[in-house]
């Protein structure tokens, strides 16, 4: 931890604020996730892997995958937990398991934030299955938004977008993930579960309907959060009132079905985890204006609203 603090001391002030915000959200949310998934231990505990009670799996479920993915990590904490298990019982084991896993998770986030020389973080485009064109705005959309945010918001986002698949553990590296396209999208059960964990752990998903995505994305997000419904956000919502003010909600970028643009959200335990722009097409608006013959004013409005979403993600 001392070395991590030392690294912080060399950061510029605006980067420091952003990094602390990201780490706080990820760490607190991950601890909540572990507590939600914590099995109820049985008594007495067993001493073998085959005979262990369900409570004993907390060690393997949360620590062993991290150790396997990071072979250079010291496995001493895992060994000590088993010694603690025999001497002090389950309460101590579960308490220390949470603390150690949270420490490992925070270190992984730190490593990602510092992995690029002068960039605070990277944002990603989701590569999904189902036949829809996840790559619809691949060339210039997110890169233009990143450039605009770095200029107008003084953020320090990596200029290159990442591409991540919904089942990948790498999705946890990106605090903001973008989905777009025109057609079908399918999440497997494993992909839906991974996306749910990502969003509960502090991640954020932005969906931009290019036209034709609506019925598919609503169906698939039900797999991710079966207990939630998309709700239309009022014009007074903070997402419309960050650096740039949109008193009437989303700007109208492209005409689809002669409907007004709408902004929908999925709200989990009081936090907006997903924002969905419908009949708006922000993703197209971020592209180079000549791609769709957009006016400079429409292009700028789309970028401003996108910047508001990015700013909101790190301040909500």
Backbone torsions as a table, in degrees:
resi	resn	phi	psi	omega
1	UNK	NA	-32.6	179.7
2	UNK	-61.0	-42.9	-179.7
3	UNK	-64.8	-34.9	178.4
4	UNK	-66.9	-41.0	177.0
5	UNK	-62.6	-40.0	179.5
6	UNK	-61.7	-39.4	178.0
7	UNK	-63.5	-39.8	179.9
8	UNK	-58.6	-36.8	-175.0
9	UNK	-63.5	-19.9	-178.9
10	UNK	-93.2	-1.1	-177.6
11	UNK	-82.6	149.7	172.3
12	UNK	-69.2	156.6	-171.9
13	UNK	-61.1	-44.1	-177.4
14	UNK	-67.1	-33.3	176.6
15	UNK	-69.3	-39.2	-179.4
16	UNK	-59.1	-45.4	-179.8
17	UNK	-61.1	-44.6	-179.2
18	UNK	-63.6	-44.6	-176.6
19	UNK	-66.5	-41.7	178.7
20	UNK	-62.5	-40.5	179.7
21	UNK	-61.3	-46.3	179.9
22	UNK	-61.9	-48.4	-176.9
23	UNK	-64.3	-40.5	179.7
24	UNK	-61.2	-46.4	-177.5
25	UNK	-65.2	-44.6	-179.3
26	UNK	-65.3	-44.4	-175.3
27	UNK	-66.8	-46.8	-179.3
28	UNK	-64.1	-43.9	-178.6
29	UNK	-66.3	-37.2	179.1
30	UNK	-66.1	-38.5	177.7
31	UNK	-62.8	-40.2	176.9
32	UNK	-62.7	-40.6	-179.3
33	UNK	-62.5	-44.6	179.4
34	UNK	-61.5	-42.2	-179.1
35	UNK	-65.0	-37.0	179.1
36	UNK	-66.1	-36.5	-175.7
37	UNK	-91.7	-0.6	-175.1
38	UNK	-65.2	121.3	176.8
39	UNK	-74.4	159.4	178.8
40	UNK	-84.8	118.0	-177.4
41	UNK	-69.4	149.6	176.8
42	UNK	-103.9	165.2	-179.8
43	UNK	-130.0	137.7	0.9
44	UNK	-85.7	160.0	176.8
45	UNK	-72.0	152.0	176.3
46	UNK	-94.2	172.8	-176.9
47	UNK	-117.1	9.2	178.0
48	UNK	-125.2	154.9	179.9
49	UNK	-63.1	-40.9	-177.0
50	UNK	-68.3	-34.2	-173.8
51	UNK	-99.9	7.3	-174.9
52	UNK	-67.5	148.0	175.3
53	UNK	-72.6	166.8	-178.5
54	UNK	-60.2	-30.8	178.5
55	UNK	-62.1	-32.9	-179.4
56	UNK	-66.9	-21.3	-177.6
57	UNK	-69.0	-13.3	179.0
58	UNK	-57.8	-35.2	179.8
59	UNK	-67.0	-47.9	-176.3
60	UNK	-72.2	-39.2	-176.3
61	UNK	-65.0	-33.8	-172.8
62	UNK	-109.0	-31.1	-177.3
63	UNK	-95.1	-42.7	-173.9
64	UNK	-62.9	-42.3	177.4
65	UNK	-59.4	-37.9	178.6
66	UNK	-65.2	-42.3	-180.0
67	UNK	-64.9	-39.8	-179.8
68	UNK	-65.4	-39.6	-179.2
69	UNK	-75.2	-15.6	-178.3
70	UNK	-131.2	73.0	-172.6
71	UNK	-62.0	-17.5	179.6
72	UNK	-80.7	-10.4	-179.0
73	UNK	-69.9	147.2	179.1
74	UNK	-75.7	127.8	-179.3
75	UNK	-88.2	5.9	-179.7
76	UNK	-54.1	-42.6	179.5
77	UNK	-57.3	-36.8	180.0
78	UNK	-65.5	-42.3	178.8
79	UNK	-64.7	-43.0	-179.9
80	UNK	-63.1	-33.3	178.8
81	UNK	-63.4	-39.6	179.7
82	UNK	-68.8	-34.6	175.2
83	UNK	-66.3	-40.4	177.9
84	UNK	-64.0	-37.5	178.1
85	UNK	-54.6	-48.9	-175.8
86	UNK	-68.7	-33.6	-171.6
87	UNK	-94.4	-36.1	-169.3
88	UNK	-115.3	-14.8	178.0
89	UNK	95.6	-178.4	-170.0
90	UNK	-71.3	-35.8	-176.6
91	UNK	-58.2	-45.1	179.3
92	UNK	-66.4	-40.5	-178.8
93	UNK	-60.9	-49.3	-177.0
94	UNK	-64.5	-41.0	178.8
95	UNK	-59.8	-48.9	-178.0
96	UNK	-71.4	-31.3	176.2
97	UNK	-60.3	-45.4	178.6
98	UNK	-59.0	-46.7	-176.5
99	UNK	-64.8	-42.7	-178.1
100	UNK	-68.8	-42.8	-180.0
101	UNK	-64.2	-42.0	178.6
102	UNK	-60.1	-38.2	178.1
103	UNK	-65.0	-45.8	178.1
104	UNK	-59.2	-45.2	-177.3
105	UNK	-63.1	-43.0	179.5
106	UNK	-63.3	-38.3	178.5
107	UNK	-64.3	-40.0	178.3
108	UNK	-63.0	-40.1	177.6
109	UNK	-65.7	-43.9	176.5
110	UNK	-55.2	-47.2	-177.5
111	UNK	-60.4	-38.8	179.6
112	UNK	-68.5	-42.1	-178.0
113	UNK	-65.4	-31.2	-178.0
114	UNK	-97.6	1.6	-173.7
115	UNK	-70.3	-30.1	176.5
116	UNK	-97.6	139.9	-168.9
117	UNK	-52.8	-53.3	-173.4
118	UNK	-128.8	25.5	-176.8
119	UNK	-118.8	132.5	-176.4
120	UNK	-68.8	-40.9	-178.5
121	UNK	-165.1	175.2	179.7
122	UNK	-128.3	146.7	175.7
123	UNK	-111.7	160.5	-167.7
124	UNK	-133.0	154.5	172.4
125	UNK	-103.3	134.7	-177.4
126	UNK	-86.6	125.5	176.5
127	UNK	-98.3	101.6	-173.9
128	UNK	-105.3	168.7	177.0
129	UNK	-100.8	170.7	177.0
130	UNK	119.9	-13.0	177.8
131	UNK	103.6	-13.5	178.3
132	UNK	-71.9	158.8	-175.8
133	UNK	-88.3	80.7	178.3
134	UNK	-59.5	-21.8	-174.8
135	UNK	-93.6	12.9	-170.7
136	UNK	-51.9	-41.9	-176.5
137	UNK	-116.2	33.9	-167.6
138	UNK	-60.4	-40.9	-167.1
139	UNK	-70.3	-47.5	-169.2
140	UNK	-126.7	-9.8	-171.7
141	UNK	-63.9	-69.8	179.1
142	UNK	-63.2	-40.1	176.9
143	UNK	-56.9	-39.0	178.0
144	UNK	-67.9	-39.5	178.4
145	UNK	-63.9	-42.5	179.5
146	UNK	-60.4	-46.8	-179.9
147	UNK	-60.4	-41.6	-179.8
148	UNK	-65.8	-44.4	-179.6
149	UNK	-64.4	-42.1	179.6
150	UNK	-62.8	-31.8	179.8
151	UNK	-81.1	-48.6	-171.1
152	UNK	-87.6	-33.9	-178.5
153	UNK	-100.1	-6.0	-177.6
154	UNK	62.0	29.8	173.1
155	UNK	-77.1	174.3	-179.1
156	UNK	-134.0	53.9	-177.7
157	UNK	-77.4	140.8	176.5
158	UNK	-56.9	132.1	-175.1
159	UNK	-66.5	-19.7	179.9
160	UNK	-98.6	129.8	175.2
161	UNK	-71.7	149.0	171.5
162	UNK	-95.3	158.4	173.5
163	UNK	-120.2	124.3	-173.6
164	UNK	-134.4	146.1	178.3
165	UNK	-98.7	151.1	-171.6
166	UNK	-63.3	-23.3	-179.6
167	UNK	-88.1	-9.6	-171.0
168	UNK	-75.8	140.0	173.5
169	UNK	-68.1	-18.8	-179.8
170	UNK	-65.5	-17.6	-179.0
171	UNK	-59.7	-26.3	-179.3
172	UNK	-71.1	-9.9	177.1
173	UNK	-78.5	-17.3	-170.3
174	UNK	-114.3	115.3	-178.7
175	UNK	-71.4	-13.2	-178.5
176	UNK	-137.7	124.3	178.4
177	UNK	-125.4	137.5	-174.2
178	UNK	-115.0	136.8	175.1
179	UNK	-121.9	136.9	173.5
180	UNK	-148.5	176.3	179.4
181	UNK	142.3	178.5	-176.0
182	UNK	-115.5	-20.9	-168.9
183	UNK	-127.2	-145.0	-171.1
184	UNK	-68.8	146.8	176.0
185	UNK	-141.1	135.5	-178.7
186	UNK	-133.3	128.9	171.6
187	UNK	-106.6	129.1	171.0
188	UNK	-71.1	170.1	178.5
189	UNK	-60.3	-40.7	-179.7
190	UNK	-66.8	-38.6	178.5
191	UNK	-66.8	-43.1	179.0
192	UNK	-62.3	-40.6	179.4
193	UNK	-65.4	-40.5	179.8
194	UNK	-66.5	-41.3	177.0
195	UNK	-63.2	-40.4	178.4
196	UNK	-61.4	-46.3	179.0
197	UNK	-60.9	-42.1	180.0
198	UNK	-60.4	-46.3	-177.2
199	UNK	-71.1	-39.3	177.6
200	UNK	-65.9	-33.3	-178.1
201	UNK	-76.6	-2.1	176.9
202	UNK	122.1	-4.2	178.9
203	UNK	-72.7	169.2	-179.1
204	UNK	-137.7	138.1	-179.4
205	UNK	-117.9	126.2	173.3
206	UNK	-111.7	126.4	179.2
207	UNK	-112.3	129.1	176.6
208	UNK	-123.2	114.1	-177.7
209	UNK	-79.6	109.8	177.4
210	UNK	-69.1	-25.6	178.5
211	UNK	134.6	113.4	180.0
212	UNK	104.2	-0.4	-178.2
213	UNK	-89.1	-20.4	-165.8
214	UNK	-54.3	-56.3	-173.6
215	UNK	-66.1	-26.9	-179.1
216	UNK	-80.2	-43.1	-176.8
217	UNK	-70.1	-34.4	177.0
218	UNK	-64.6	-41.6	178.3
219	UNK	-62.9	-44.8	-174.9
220	UNK	-74.4	-34.0	177.8
221	UNK	-69.2	-19.9	173.1
222	UNK	-66.9	-27.0	175.3
223	UNK	-70.9	-33.6	-177.8
224	UNK	-76.7	-47.4	179.4
225	UNK	-130.6	78.7	-178.6
226	UNK	-62.3	-21.5	-177.7
227	UNK	-87.8	-5.9	-175.5
228	UNK	-111.9	154.1	173.3
229	UNK	-121.6	147.4	171.5
230	UNK	-65.9	130.4	177.0
231	UNK	-118.2	140.4	178.1
232	UNK	-74.3	129.0	-179.4
233	UNK	-81.4	134.5	179.2
234	UNK	-68.0	159.2	-179.5
235	UNK	-63.1	-18.1	179.4
236	UNK	-82.7	-4.4	-176.9
237	UNK	-61.9	142.0	-177.5
238	UNK	-58.0	-23.3	-178.1
239	UNK	-63.3	-24.4	178.6
240	UNK	-90.8	-1.3	-173.4
241	UNK	-136.5	55.5	173.5
242	UNK	-94.5	-130.1	178.1
243	UNK	-61.2	-35.1	-177.8
244	UNK	-110.3	135.2	-173.8
245	UNK	-97.5	125.6	176.2
246	UNK	-123.7	82.4	-174.6
247	UNK	-63.4	-21.5	-180.0
248	UNK	-108.1	22.8	177.7
249	UNK	80.6	-151.8	-175.0
250	UNK	-61.1	142.2	172.9
251	UNK	-74.4	152.0	177.1
252	UNK	-89.6	108.7	-178.0
253	UNK	-91.8	-56.1	-179.9
254	UNK	-126.0	145.7	178.2
255	UNK	-85.3	129.3	177.7
256	UNK	-115.2	-71.4	-177.7
257	UNK	-123.6	32.3	178.6
258	UNK	56.7	39.3	178.3
259	UNK	-116.0	156.9	176.1
260	UNK	-72.6	147.4	177.2
261	UNK	-67.1	146.9	-180.0
262	UNK	-134.4	143.8	175.7
263	UNK	-114.0	119.1	-179.0
264	UNK	-111.2	155.3	179.1
265	UNK	-139.8	153.3	166.6
266	UNK	-105.9	123.6	-176.2
267	UNK	-114.7	116.9	-178.5
268	UNK	-112.3	117.4	179.6
269	UNK	49.4	45.5	174.5
270	UNK	85.2	-3.7	-178.5
271	UNK	-113.2	133.5	175.3
272	UNK	-73.8	112.7	-177.4
273	UNK	-102.9	-15.5	-178.5
274	UNK	-147.6	132.1	175.3
275	UNK	-119.3	131.4	-174.6
276	UNK	-124.0	113.0	175.9
277	UNK	-93.4	124.4	-174.1
278	UNK	-121.7	138.8	-177.3
279	UNK	57.0	34.0	-177.2
280	UNK	-130.5	-54.8	177.2
281	UNK	71.9	52.2	178.1
282	UNK	-58.3	-40.5	-177.9
283	UNK	-57.3	-42.9	175.8
284	UNK	-64.4	-39.9	-178.2
285	UNK	-63.9	-26.8	179.0
286	UNK	-76.0	-20.3	-178.4
287	UNK	-66.1	165.5	175.9
288	UNK	-54.0	134.4	-174.4
289	UNK	-54.0	-33.1	-177.0
290	UNK	-70.4	-17.4	-179.5
291	UNK	-62.9	-42.3	-178.3
292	UNK	-120.2	12.7	-177.3
293	UNK	55.8	39.6	177.7
294	UNK	-77.1	148.5	175.8
295	UNK	-72.3	155.0	176.2
296	UNK	-55.7	-35.2	-178.7
297	UNK	-66.5	-43.1	179.2
298	UNK	-65.4	-42.7	178.9
299	UNK	-59.8	-43.8	-178.9
300	UNK	-67.4	-42.4	178.7
301	UNK	-60.7	-41.4	179.3
302	UNK	-63.0	-43.2	179.4
303	UNK	-65.2	-40.2	179.5
304	UNK	-63.2	-43.4	179.3
305	UNK	-67.0	-38.6	176.1
306	UNK	-61.7	-40.4	177.2
307	UNK	-63.6	-37.5	176.1
308	UNK	-60.1	-41.1	-179.7
309	UNK	-64.2	-46.8	179.0
310	UNK	-59.4	-46.4	-179.4
311	UNK	-63.5	-40.5	-179.3
312	UNK	-63.4	-40.6	-177.4
313	UNK	-55.1	-36.3	-174.8
314	UNK	-98.8	6.6	178.2
315	UNK	-126.8	-9.7	-177.2
316	UNK	-69.4	NA	NA
